[in-house]
Amino acid sequence: MSAQARTQPQLLFFVSMDSDGTYVAKAPKYSIYTQGETLEELIANIKEAILCHFEEGEAPPSFAWQMVKREVVMV
């Protein structure tokens, strides 16, 4: 395995902003969902959710997140 493959995050979270301004994070591959009022709170909640989801010692060492922007366009 290459060094790059070993450093790639195993979890990808899609982050969006709810209508009330709350950040929502979803890792659909693992059915992990969490939210936070700020990005700092969201990151802390993602870490906590990962540790709750996986057995001790089985959680991946890192994760990545991607901001998703949803726009509604009237036709």
Secondary structure, 3 states (H helix, E strand, C coil): CCHHHHHCCCEEEEEEECCCCCEEEEECCCCEEEEECCHHHHHHHHHHHHHHHCCCCCCCCCEEEEECCCCCCCC
